[in-house]
Amino acid sequence: MWFDSAVGLFRRGAKTEGEPVGDGWLVVGLGNPGAKYEATRHNVGQMALDVLADRIGGRFAAHKTNSRVAEGFLRPGGPKLVLAKSNGYMNTSGGPVSALCKYFGVPAERVIVLHDELDLPFDSIKVKQGGGHGGHNGLRDIAKALDTPEFLRVRIGIGRPPGQQDPADFVLKPFASGERDTLAVMLEDAADATEGLVDDGLLATQQRFHGRAAK
């Protein structure tokens, strides 16, 4: 079976709890729950996931994995996408992601995580597979829960805080009014990058997005 290659997730012959997605993908948008956080920089991954949900005509609904899930296809005959937002806080993202992988039979290499990235300028998107967590608690918890860091990431640049502001406070602030037009375009770019990973692979998507700013 195609998901037998999952690293550290399943033993050969393990059964899934739900209906396997075949050659599909699990796409996770990171953030914190509730209206208090939904417009903050730390939730930009979930904002980009909303753009993807609109594109595939999916609506988020409660799921047994302590998450909200929307399912759909980028195009007729294309691979299935399972879009997911954890109901928990950023630093507990791993449990729901691991449960979703098990439920849908998705290996780590077919997981795409959309997340905020302090180490990238606000108007930039980059993609990668594996690597460290860079102090990002959501990535740290997912890598621990999956027993591997080898999932794909769409890194959405939010920039460093100005002056001496604590990064922990900065990521929980909403975007400034002067940033909102660029933010809207950047979220579309993040959705485009996710589609690129699904359709064209990592290298081609890196070549497309690295070294350029959001349009």
N, CA, C and O of each residue as an XYZ file, in Angstrom:
860
protein
N       0.852     -1.199      0.000
C       0.000      0.000      0.000
C       0.882      1.242      0.000
O       1.990      1.236      0.536
N       0.359      2.325     -0.623
C       1.213      3.488     -0.842
C       1.682      4.131      0.452
O       2.744      4.753      0.464
N       0.926      4.006      1.553
C       1.328      4.705      2.765
C       2.246      3.879      3.650
O       2.558      4.299      4.764
N       2.690      2.705      3.182
C       3.618      1.911      3.983
C       4.961      2.594      4.181
O       5.721      2.218      5.073
N       5.267      3.611      3.344
C       6.555      4.285      3.443
C       6.585      5.361      4.516
O       7.616      6.006      4.705
N       5.505      5.566      5.206
C       5.470      6.598      6.245
C       6.568      6.365      7.267
O       6.786      5.246      7.731
N       7.259      7.458      7.608
C       8.382      7.353      8.523
C       7.899      7.474      9.956
O       7.420      8.531     10.366
N       8.021      6.399     10.718
C       7.707      6.461     12.137
C       6.231      6.528     12.468
O       5.889      6.726     13.634
N       5.323      6.369     11.484
C       3.905      6.502     11.777
C       3.175      5.172     11.842
O       2.385      4.944     12.758
N       3.428      4.292     10.883
C       2.679      3.069     10.806
C       3.598      1.874     10.626
O       4.677      2.004     10.048
N       3.185      0.715     11.110
C       3.822     -0.527     10.771
C       3.139     -1.092      9.531
O       1.978     -0.784      9.261
N       3.852     -1.907      8.790
C       3.275     -2.479      7.587
C       1.976     -3.208      7.929
O       1.907     -4.008      8.862
N       0.937     -2.893      7.122
C      -0.341     -3.544      7.319
C      -1.251     -2.852      8.316
O      -2.369     -3.313      8.544
N      -0.798     -1.743      8.924
C      -1.644     -1.054      9.885
C      -2.892     -0.510      9.198
O      -2.839     -0.085      8.044
N      -4.013     -0.527      9.913
C      -5.270     -0.069      9.341
C      -5.559      1.360      9.774
O      -5.185      1.782     10.868
N      -6.227      2.090      8.901
C      -6.656      3.430      9.249
C      -8.042      3.370      9.870
O      -8.756      2.378      9.725
N      -8.420      4.451     10.569
C      -9.730      4.507     11.216
C     -10.803      5.013     10.262
O     -11.966      4.626     10.378
N     -10.428      5.867      9.327
C     -11.382      6.429      8.386
C     -11.129      5.907      6.991
O     -10.500      4.866      6.804
N     -11.623      6.639      6.018
C     -11.429      6.248      4.630
C     -10.116      6.821      4.131
O      -9.966      8.043      4.105
N      -9.145      5.981      3.726
C      -7.857      6.493      3.255
C      -8.043      7.431      2.065
O      -8.962      7.259      1.264
N      -7.167      8.419      1.959
C      -7.292      9.398      0.885
C      -6.478      9.020     -0.342
O      -6.332      9.832     -1.256
N      -5.943      7.798     -0.383
C      -5.206      7.359     -1.559
C      -3.975      8.208     -1.798
O      -3.078      8.267     -0.956
N      -3.931      8.876     -2.964
C      -2.784      9.724     -3.269
C      -3.020     11.157     -2.814
O      -2.399     12.083     -3.337
N      -3.909     11.348     -1.846
C      -4.234     12.679     -1.367
C      -3.232     13.232     -0.368
O      -2.187     12.637     -0.103
N      -3.584     14.385      0.177
C      -2.685     15.137      1.048
C      -3.450     15.660      2.263
O      -4.635     15.981      2.182
N      -2.745     15.738      3.386
C      -3.248     16.421      4.568
C      -2.563     17.777      4.644
O      -1.337     17.860      4.710
N      -3.362     18.838      4.636
C      -2.828     20.203      4.690
C      -3.306     20.840      5.985
O      -4.509     20.966      6.216
N      -2.366     21.240      6.826
C      -2.676     21.738      8.166
C      -2.311     23.214      8.257
O      -1.190     23.598      7.924
N      -3.241     24.035      8.700
C      -2.961     25.438      8.968
C      -2.804     25.645     10.464
O      -3.714     25.333     11.232
N      -1.659     26.167     10.884
C      -1.398     26.326     12.312
C      -1.963     27.645     12.844
O      -2.036     28.646     12.131
N      -2.357     27.612     14.110
C      -2.888     28.794     14.766
C      -3.430     28.455     16.134
O      -3.341     27.314     16.588
N      -3.986     29.445     16.779
C      -4.645     29.286     18.067
C      -6.152     29.419     17.882
O      -6.596     30.110     16.965
N      -6.951     28.771     18.735
C      -8.403     28.794     18.559
C      -9.044     30.057     19.133
O      -8.505     30.689     20.041
N     -10.201     30.408     18.586
C     -11.001     31.477     19.158
C     -10.834     32.812     18.461
O      -9.823     33.078     17.811
N     -11.865     33.654     18.617
C     -11.889     34.960     17.960
C     -10.746     35.857     18.411
O     -10.305     36.721     17.653
N     -10.268     35.668     19.617
C      -9.181     36.497     20.144
C      -7.930     36.396     19.296
O      -7.171     37.361     19.201
N      -7.699     35.250     18.678
C      -6.449     35.003     17.968
C      -6.586     34.946     16.450
O      -5.577     34.952     15.745
N      -7.805     34.890     15.936
C      -7.970     34.521     14.533
C      -7.340     35.504     13.554
O      -7.008     35.113     12.435
N      -7.165     36.771     13.938
C      -6.582     37.763     13.034
C      -5.120     38.064     13.355
O      -4.556     39.010     12.806
N      -4.498     37.281     14.229
C      -3.125     37.563     14.641
C      -2.108     36.937     13.694
O      -2.440     36.060     12.897
N      -0.881     37.395     13.793
C       0.194     36.903     12.924
C       0.415     35.403     13.099
O       0.723     34.703     12.134
N       0.260     34.910     14.322
C       0.503     33.499     14.599
C      -0.517     32.613     13.877
O      -0.280     31.418     13.697
N      -1.638     33.186     13.469
C      -2.697     32.420     12.810
C      -2.687     32.549     11.296
O      -3.657     32.173     10.639
N      -1.609     33.072     10.734
C      -1.585     33.301      9.292
C      -1.672     31.982      8.511
O      -2.162     31.962      7.383
N      -1.199     30.885      9.108
C      -1.331     29.583      8.452
C      -2.784     29.182      8.279
O      -3.160     28.628      7.246
N      -3.607     29.462      9.292
C      -5.030     29.153      9.185
C      -5.729     30.096      8.211
O      -6.677     29.700      7.534
N      -5.264     31.341      8.138
C      -5.829     32.269      7.162
C      -5.597     31.757      5.742
O      -6.503     31.790      4.910
N      -4.383     31.285      5.468
C      -4.070     30.751      4.147
C      -4.878     29.491      3.866
O      -5.279     29.244      2.728
N      -5.116     28.694      4.905
C      -5.920     27.487      4.731
C      -7.361     27.849      4.336
O      -7.995     27.124      3.570
N      -7.868     28.957      4.855
C      -9.204     29.408      4.461
C      -9.262     29.722      2.965
O     -10.268     29.456      2.308
N      -8.180     30.287      2.435
C      -8.117     30.561      0.999
C      -8.197     29.254      0.218
O      -8.924     29.159     -0.771
N      -7.452     28.251      0.661
C      -7.496     26.948     -0.001
C      -8.888     26.323      0.086
O      -9.373     25.734     -0.880
N      -9.521     26.457      1.243
C     -10.859     25.891      1.408
C     -11.830     26.516      0.408
O     -12.668     25.820     -0.166
N     -11.718     27.827      0.201
C     -12.570     28.491     -0.780
C     -12.311     27.938     -2.179
O     -13.241     27.757     -2.965
N     -11.061     27.675     -2.480
C     -10.713     27.191     -3.819
C     -11.282     25.803     -4.101
O     -11.688     25.511     -5.225
N     -11.310     24.951     -3.080
C     -11.797     23.589     -3.311
C     -13.275     23.441     -2.967
O     -13.842     22.355     -3.089
N     -13.893     24.535     -2.536
C     -15.305     24.486     -2.176
C     -15.576     23.694     -0.914
O     -16.637     23.086     -0.772
N     -14.618     23.698      0.008
C     -14.765     22.940      1.249
C     -15.251     23.807      2.398
O     -14.969     25.004      2.449
N     -15.983     23.194      3.316
C     -16.447     23.879      4.521
C     -15.943     23.116      5.734
O     -16.051     21.891      5.794
N     -15.395     23.838      6.696
C     -14.832     23.195      7.874
C     -15.944     22.693      8.794
O     -16.934     23.382      9.044
N     -15.747     21.475      9.286
C     -16.705     20.858     10.207
C     -15.941     20.133     11.299
O     -14.796     19.726     11.100
N     -16.571     19.973     12.445
C     -15.940     19.283     13.570
C     -15.566     17.854     13.185
O     -16.293     17.173     12.461
N     -14.406     17.417     13.691
C     -13.908     16.074     13.397
C     -13.466     15.412     14.698
O     -13.075     16.092     15.647
N     -13.529     14.085     14.737
C     -13.213     13.335     15.948
C     -11.759     13.481     16.392
O     -11.420     13.077     17.505
N     -10.896     14.046     15.555
C      -9.475     14.198     15.868
C      -9.172     15.497     16.606
O      -8.025     15.945     16.600
N     -10.167     16.112     17.241
C     -10.009     17.403     17.915
C      -9.540     18.468     16.934
O      -8.631     19.250     17.213
N     -10.180     18.470     15.796
C      -9.842     19.437     14.759
C     -11.085     19.741     13.942
O     -12.124     19.100     14.099
N     -10.962     20.724     13.075
C     -11.995     21.039     12.092
C     -11.440     20.698     10.723
O     -10.301     21.045     10.411
N     -12.214     20.035      9.920
C     -11.716     19.471      8.660
C     -12.625     19.886      7.505
O     -13.849     19.913      7.633
N     -11.998     20.207      6.378
C     -12.691     20.429      5.108
C     -12.025     19.549      4.064
O     -10.799     19.442      4.040
N     -12.807     18.923      3.208
C     -12.271     18.014      2.198
C     -12.722     18.441      0.811
O     -13.820     18.969      0.639
N     -11.871     18.210     -0.169
C     -12.234     18.541     -1.542
C     -11.090     18.264     -2.496
O     -10.089     17.649     -2.127
N     -11.250     18.722     -3.723
C     -10.283     18.466     -4.789
C      -9.915     19.785     -5.453
O     -10.758     20.668     -5.615
N      -8.641     19.908     -5.837
C      -8.211     21.099     -6.555
C      -8.855     21.175     -7.929
O      -9.095     22.266     -8.445
N      -9.135     20.031     -8.521
C      -9.731     19.955     -9.854
C     -10.339     18.569    -10.008
O      -9.957     17.651     -9.281
N     -11.267     18.396    -10.927
C     -11.835     17.063    -11.152
C     -10.749     16.049    -11.509
O      -9.909     16.294    -12.375
N     -10.786     14.922    -10.832
C      -9.803     13.888    -11.093
C      -8.472     14.080    -10.394
O      -7.592     13.224    -10.483
N      -8.318     15.205     -9.694
C      -7.073     15.474     -8.990
C      -7.034     14.801     -7.635
O      -8.016     14.185     -7.220
N      -5.900     14.912     -6.928
C      -5.792     14.291     -5.607
C      -6.689     14.978     -4.585
O      -6.957     16.177     -4.673
N      -7.140     14.202     -3.627
C      -7.982     14.742     -2.569
C      -7.141     15.528     -1.574
O      -6.021     15.135     -1.245
N      -7.686     16.636     -1.103
C      -7.057     17.418     -0.040
C      -7.924     17.347      1.207
O      -9.138     17.547      1.154
N      -7.273     17.058      2.334
C      -7.912     17.145      3.635
C      -7.297     18.356      4.326
O      -6.121     18.333      4.687
N      -8.075     19.399      4.511
C      -7.605     20.622      5.162
C      -8.008     20.572      6.628
O      -9.141     20.215      6.952
N      -7.082     20.929      7.518
C      -7.381     20.763      8.944
C      -6.825     21.899      9.788
O      -5.732     22.412      9.546
N      -7.618     22.272     10.788
C      -7.212     23.217     11.826
C      -7.423     22.538     13.175
O      -8.504     22.016     13.450
N      -6.408     22.546     14.001
C      -6.542     21.984     15.337
C      -7.474     22.845     16.178
O      -7.508     24.066     16.025
N      -8.230     22.206     17.064
C      -9.054     22.933     18.028
C      -8.247     23.412     19.228
O      -8.724     24.228     20.017
N      -7.028     22.905     19.363
C      -6.184     23.260     20.496
C      -5.250     24.404     20.177
O      -5.309     24.998     19.101
N      -4.381     24.705     21.139
C      -3.433     25.792     20.964
C      -2.216     25.335     20.166
O      -1.971     24.141     19.990
N      -1.467     26.320     19.693
C      -0.347     26.070     18.798
C       0.603     24.996     19.328
O       1.019     24.109     18.583
N       0.942     25.078     20.609
C       1.950     24.161     21.148
C       1.422     22.754     21.379
O       2.165     21.893     21.851
N       0.151     22.497     21.058
C      -0.396     21.138     21.144
C      -0.885     20.666     19.771
O      -1.790     19.837     19.684
N      -0.295     21.185     18.721
C      -0.717     20.852     17.356
C      -0.441     19.400     16.991
O      -1.135     18.832     16.148
N       0.555     18.801     17.610
C       0.990     17.466     17.204
C      -0.049     16.380     17.363
O      -0.189     15.525     16.488
N      -0.785     16.396     18.472
C      -1.768     15.343     18.716
C      -2.821     15.261     17.625
O      -3.038     14.184     17.069
N      -3.493     16.385     17.295
C      -4.473     16.336     16.214
C      -3.876     15.946     14.862
O      -4.498     15.198     14.108
N      -2.676     16.445     14.546
C      -2.066     16.097     13.255
C      -1.766     14.605     13.189
O      -2.029     13.961     12.174
N      -1.217     14.057     14.266
C      -0.942     12.621     14.304
C      -2.226     11.815     14.160
O      -2.264     10.819     13.438
N      -3.289     12.254     14.857
C      -4.569     11.550     14.773
C      -5.162     11.627     13.369
O      -5.751     10.657     12.892
N      -5.013     12.766     12.708
C      -5.496     12.919     11.344
C      -4.737     12.009     10.381
O      -5.333     11.395      9.496
N      -3.423     11.927     10.560
C      -2.615     11.035      9.720
C      -3.095      9.590      9.862
O      -3.223      8.864      8.875
N      -3.354      9.194     11.085
C      -3.817      7.835     11.327
C      -5.208      7.615     10.744
O      -5.471      6.587     10.119
N      -6.092      8.576     10.949
C      -7.473      8.440     10.499
C      -7.566      8.322      8.982
O      -8.298      7.481      8.462
N      -6.824      9.165      8.279
C      -6.922      9.201      6.813
C      -5.837      8.377      6.109
O      -5.819      8.312      4.879
N      -4.938      7.750      6.866
C      -3.897      6.946      6.256
C      -2.881      7.765      5.481
O      -2.454      7.369      4.397
N      -2.492      8.909      6.037
C      -1.569      9.819      5.347
C      -0.182      9.722      5.983
O      -0.059      9.894      7.195
N       0.872      9.449      5.193
C       2.226      9.424      5.731
C       2.780     10.830      5.903
O       2.252     11.787      5.337
N       3.835     10.950      6.679
C       4.402     12.264      6.989
C       4.798     13.037      5.742
O       4.666     14.260      5.710
N       5.286     12.344      4.706
C       5.744     13.041      3.511
C       4.598     13.598      2.670
O       4.840     14.318      1.701
N       3.349     13.274      3.027
C       2.206     13.872      2.349
C       1.431     14.813      3.283
O       0.246     15.079      3.082
N       2.125     15.297      4.292
C       1.574     16.324      5.183
C       2.219     17.664      4.816
O       3.442     17.762      4.718
N       1.397     18.686      4.614
C       1.871     20.041      4.347
C       1.376     20.936      5.477
O       0.173     21.019      5.728
N       2.301     21.602      6.154
C       1.952     22.480      7.277
C       2.170     23.927      6.856
O       3.269     24.295      6.439
N       1.140     24.739      6.962
C       1.208     26.168      6.676
C       1.387     26.897      7.998
O       0.587     26.732      8.919
N       2.444     27.706      8.091
C       2.724     28.333      9.387
C       3.410     29.680      9.224
O       3.993     29.980      8.183
N       3.327     30.482     10.279
C       3.998     31.768     10.327
C       5.495     31.558     10.518
O       5.925     30.583     11.134
N       6.283     32.493      9.977
C       7.742     32.364     10.046
C       8.370     33.718     10.369
O       8.398     34.621      9.533
N       8.869     33.840     11.589
C       9.519     35.077     12.026
C      10.782     35.395     11.227
O      11.113     36.564     11.028
N      11.474     34.378     10.776
C      12.767     34.572     10.129
C      12.667     34.903      8.649
O      13.687     34.953      7.963
N      11.460     35.129      8.143
C      11.264     35.574      6.770
C      10.596     36.946      6.780
O       9.760     37.218      7.641
N      10.955     37.814      5.832
C      10.287     39.114      5.738
C       8.784     38.944      5.536
O       8.326     37.925      5.019
N       8.040     39.941      5.943
C       6.586     39.881      5.907
C       6.032     39.516      4.530
O       5.016     38.826      4.443
N       6.674     39.962      3.460
C       6.090     39.767      2.134
C       6.702     38.587      1.381
O       6.901     38.677      0.169
N       7.004     37.491      2.064
C       7.682     36.389      1.388
C       7.096     35.040      1.777
O       6.544     34.862      2.863
N       7.237     34.094      0.847
C       6.793     32.717      1.020
C       7.950     31.801      0.638
O       8.583     31.996     -0.399
N       8.223     30.815      1.464
C       9.192     29.784      1.111
C       8.635     28.418      1.498
O       7.783     28.303      2.379
N       9.134     27.389      0.823
C       8.698     26.032      1.112
C       9.916     25.163      1.378
O      11.000     25.417      0.853
N       9.731     24.138      2.196
C      10.819     23.219      2.501
C      10.234     21.907      2.992
O       9.040     21.805      3.274
N      11.094     20.913      3.086
C      10.721     19.643      3.699
C      11.715     19.333      4.801
O      12.928     19.400      4.599
N      11.188     18.993      5.965
C      12.053     18.622      7.079
C      12.808     19.817      7.644
O      12.463     20.972      7.394
N      13.843     19.508      8.410
C      14.623     20.539      9.065
C      14.163     20.780     10.488
O      13.295     20.076     11.004
N      14.753     21.780     11.110
C      14.443     22.082     12.505
C      13.159     22.869     12.634
O      12.505     23.209     11.647
N      12.813     23.152     13.897
C      11.580     23.896     14.150
C      11.828     25.379     14.363
O      10.878     26.162     14.378
N      13.098     25.791     14.530
C      13.416     27.206     14.662
C      12.724     27.891     15.823
O      12.481     29.096     15.771
N      12.399     27.144     16.874
C      11.718     27.727     18.017
C      10.220     27.816     17.862
O       9.539     28.330     18.749
N       9.683     27.321     16.744
C       8.235     27.364     16.516
C       7.600     26.180     17.235
O       7.841     25.027     16.878
N       6.786     26.468     18.249
C       6.252     25.398     19.091
C       5.280     24.479     18.361
O       5.169     23.300     18.697
N       4.582     25.008     17.375
C       3.693     24.153     16.602
C       4.455     23.116     15.807
O       4.096     21.939     15.815
N       5.514     23.543     15.112
C       6.349     22.617     14.352
C       7.031     21.616     15.271
O       7.133     20.432     14.950
N       7.495     22.098     16.410
C       8.163     21.221     17.377
C       7.235     20.090     17.818
O       7.640     18.929     17.876
N       5.988     20.443     18.126
C       5.055     19.440     18.630
C       4.628     18.461     17.532
O       4.428     17.277     17.800
N       4.489     18.948     16.313
C       4.136     18.054     15.211
C       5.250     17.058     14.936
O       4.993     15.865     14.778
N       6.490     17.543     14.878
C       7.624     16.649     14.637
C       7.728     15.586     15.728
O       8.045     14.430     15.447
N       7.464     15.977     16.957
C       7.507     15.021     18.066
C       6.393     13.988     17.936
O       6.625     12.794     18.125
N       5.191     14.442     17.617
C       4.044     13.528     17.534
C       4.162     12.568     16.361
O       3.764     11.408     16.466
N       4.710     13.046     15.235
C       4.876     12.189     14.063
C       6.154     11.362     14.114
O       6.357     10.465     13.296
N       7.012     11.672     15.081
C       8.297     10.998     15.223
C       9.187     11.239     14.013
O      10.043     10.413     13.699
N       8.994     12.346     13.341
C       9.833     12.742     12.213
C       9.553     14.208     11.881
O       8.420     14.667     12.022
N      10.586     14.953     11.436
C      10.349     16.314     10.963
C      10.126     16.381      9.456
O      10.039     17.475      8.898
N      10.034     15.243      8.794
C      10.062     15.209      7.331
C       8.716     15.491      6.669
O       8.382     14.883      5.652
N       7.961     16.394      7.234
C       6.760     16.869      6.563
C       7.097     18.150      5.805
O       8.102     18.802      6.090
N       6.258     18.503      4.847
C       6.472     19.705      4.052
C       5.960     20.928      4.803
O       5.016     20.841      5.589
N       6.595     22.066      4.551
C       6.170     23.299      5.217
C       6.014     24.415      4.188
O       6.854     24.566      3.301
N       4.957     25.183      4.304
C       4.812     26.449      3.598
C       5.035     27.531      4.637
O       4.205     27.741      5.521
N       6.164     28.214      4.523
C       6.610     29.190      5.525
C       6.137     30.580      5.089
O       6.555     31.095      4.052
N       5.277     31.163      5.884
C       4.649     32.440      5.540
C       5.308     33.525      6.378
O       5.124     33.582      7.594
N       6.072     34.381      5.722
C       6.876     35.361      6.445
C       6.046     36.413      7.149
O       5.168     37.031      6.547
N       6.325     36.614      8.426
C       5.671     37.690      9.179
C       6.687     38.715      9.681
O       6.308     39.733     10.261
N       7.984     38.446      9.459
C       9.012     39.389      9.859
C       9.295     39.375     11.349
O       8.569     38.769     12.137
N      10.358     40.054     11.710
C      10.760     40.184     13.106
C      10.082     41.381     13.756
O       9.761     42.349     13.067
N       9.858     41.340     15.064
C       9.214     42.482     15.733
C      10.117     43.700     15.716
O      11.342     43.571     15.721
N       9.517     44.882     15.696
C      10.314     46.111     15.711
C      10.924     46.364     17.077
O      10.366     45.972     18.102
N      12.055     47.011     17.081
C      12.683     47.410     18.332
C      12.959     46.247     19.259
O      13.484     45.214     18.842
N      12.604     46.421     20.516
C      12.850     45.417     21.546
C      11.602     44.599     21.886
O      11.561     43.928     22.917
N      10.597     44.654     21.032
C       9.364     43.931     21.323
C       9.616     42.428     21.395
O      10.336     41.872     20.565
N       9.032     41.789     22.369
C       9.161     40.349     22.566
C       8.485     39.622     21.401
O       7.323     39.895     21.101
N       9.203     38.690     20.732
C       8.578     37.945     19.640
C       7.298     37.229     20.055
O       6.365     37.110     19.261
N       7.252     36.748     21.312
C       6.055     36.058     21.784
C       4.844     36.983     21.802
O       3.721     36.541     21.557
N       5.066     38.271     22.093
C       3.979     39.244     22.045
C       3.658     39.637     20.607
O       2.496     39.815     20.243
N       4.700     39.771     19.802
C       4.541     40.207     18.408
C       3.652     39.262     17.617
O       2.779     39.712     16.876
N       3.861     37.950     17.763
C       3.098     36.998     16.955
C       1.626     36.957     17.350
O       0.792     36.471     16.586
N       1.302     37.460     18.530
C      -0.091     37.467     18.976
C      -0.783     38.802     18.722
O      -1.875     39.050     19.232
N      -0.133     39.665     17.924
C      -0.732     40.936     17.530
C      -1.337     40.810     16.135
O      -0.817     40.058     15.311
N      -2.414     41.523     15.855
C      -2.968     41.517     14.490
C      -2.063     42.275     13.532
O      -1.218     43.063     13.957
N      -2.240     42.037     12.253
C      -1.492     42.774     11.245
C      -1.938     44.231     11.241
O      -3.104     44.541     11.484
N      -0.985     45.120     10.960
C      -1.287     46.547     10.906
C      -2.155     46.847      9.685
O      -2.139     46.105      8.703
N      -2.903     47.929      9.759
C      -3.803     48.285      8.653
C      -3.040     48.459      7.346
O      -3.548     48.116      6.279
N      -1.829     48.988      7.424
C      -1.026     49.193      6.221
C      -0.483     47.905      5.610
O       0.046     47.913      4.499
N      -0.615     46.805      6.337
C      -0.126     45.520      5.832
C      -1.222     44.664      5.188
O      -0.923     43.634      4.585
N      -2.464     45.074      5.308
C      -3.563     44.169      4.969
C      -3.680     43.880      3.479
O      -4.038     42.766      3.097
N      -3.384     44.868      2.622
C      -3.437     44.594      1.187
C      -2.381     43.566      0.801
O      -2.654     42.635      0.043
N      -1.172     43.746      1.330
C      -0.106     42.787      1.054
C      -0.429     41.437      1.655
O      -0.137     40.404      1.051
N      -1.028     41.428      2.838
C      -1.411     40.176      3.481
C      -2.351     39.372      2.593
O      -2.173     38.164      2.435
N      -3.340     40.026      2.017
C      -4.304     39.318      1.172
C      -3.612     38.633      0.001
O      -3.938     37.496     -0.340
N      -2.662     39.322     -0.608
C      -1.927     38.736     -1.732
C      -1.035     37.601     -1.244
O      -0.915     36.569     -1.904
N      -0.409     37.797     -0.084
C       0.484     36.780      0.441
C      -0.265     35.493      0.781
O       0.266     34.399      0.590
N      -1.477     35.614      1.276
C      -2.269     34.423      1.565
C      -2.595     33.661      0.278
O      -2.590     32.430      0.266
N      -2.876     34.385     -0.790
C      -3.091     33.736     -2.085
C      -1.814     33.034     -2.540
O      -1.862     31.927     -3.077
N      -0.675     33.686     -2.321
C       0.604     33.079     -2.681
C       0.850     31.806     -1.883
O       1.345     30.816     -2.423
N       0.505     31.830     -0.599
C       0.693     30.638      0.235
C      -0.182     29.496     -0.268
O       0.247     28.342     -0.286
N      -1.404     29.817     -0.674
C      -2.277     28.795     -1.254
C      -1.707     28.290     -2.571
O      -1.755     27.093     -2.851
N      -1.166     29.200     -3.383
C      -0.529     28.795     -4.641
C       0.651     27.862     -4.380
O       0.837     26.874     -5.090
N       1.448     28.181     -3.360
C       2.604     27.348     -3.024
C       2.165     25.962     -2.587
O       2.815     24.971     -2.919
N       1.074     25.885     -1.847
C       0.547     24.582     -1.435
C       0.110     23.776     -2.653
O       0.417     22.589     -2.765
N      -0.602     24.422     -3.557
C      -1.003     23.742     -4.789
C       0.226     23.297     -5.577
O       0.234     22.219     -6.171
N       1.263     24.132     -5.578
C       2.486     23.776     -6.284
C       3.137     22.524     -5.717
O       3.610     21.675     -6.473
N       3.164     22.402     -4.406
C       3.735     21.203     -3.786
C       2.956     19.959     -4.197
O       3.544     18.908     -4.452
N       1.642     20.080     -4.258
C       0.801     18.949     -4.632
C       0.983     18.592     -6.109
O       1.125     17.420     -6.458
N       0.978     19.608     -6.970
C       0.968     19.371     -8.415
C       2.358     19.213     -9.027
O       2.552     18.406     -9.935
N       3.323     19.985     -8.528
C       4.617     20.082     -9.204
C       5.799     19.577     -8.384
O       6.879     19.352     -8.931
N       5.607     19.396     -7.077
C       6.686     18.917     -6.242
C       7.481     20.029     -5.593
O       7.296     21.208     -5.893
N       8.374     19.631     -4.695
C       9.118     20.583     -3.868
C      10.062     21.455     -4.680
O      10.022     22.678     -4.547
N      10.909     20.867     -5.518
C      11.932     21.632     -6.223
C      11.319     22.688     -7.131
O      11.744     23.843     -7.114
N      10.326     22.305     -7.921
C       9.701     23.259     -8.834
C       9.034     24.394     -8.060
O       9.067     25.545     -8.496
N       8.432     24.079     -6.922
C       7.768     25.115     -6.128
C       8.788     26.042     -5.485
O       8.564     27.249     -5.405
N       9.899     25.494     -5.029
C      10.976     26.338     -4.504
C      11.492     27.283     -5.580
O      11.710     28.466     -5.316
N      11.687     26.775     -6.779
C      12.188     27.618     -7.863
C      11.220     28.749     -8.201
O      11.627     29.841     -8.598
N       9.947     28.463     -8.037
C       8.927     29.474     -8.342
C       8.854     30.567     -7.286
O       8.696     31.741     -7.621
N       8.969     30.195     -6.011
C       8.691     31.150     -4.940
C       9.916     31.737     -4.257
O       9.847     32.853     -3.742
N      11.017     31.034     -4.237
C      12.159     31.559     -3.488
C      12.816     32.709     -4.217
O      12.966     32.703     -5.439
N      13.198     33.681     -3.440
C      13.887     34.821     -4.021
C      12.979     35.893     -4.584
O      13.451     36.816     -5.247
N      11.679     35.789     -4.331
C      10.776     36.835     -4.792
C       9.820     37.234     -3.667
O       9.569     36.462     -2.742
N       9.309     38.419     -3.765
C       8.341     38.914     -2.784
C       6.943     38.608     -3.275
O       6.740     38.254     -4.437
N       5.990     38.746     -2.384
C       4.585     38.593     -2.777
C       4.260     39.639     -3.832
O       4.787     40.752     -3.797
N       3.394     39.281     -4.769
C       3.043     40.161     -5.883
C       2.264     41.370     -5.360
O       1.872     42.237     -6.142
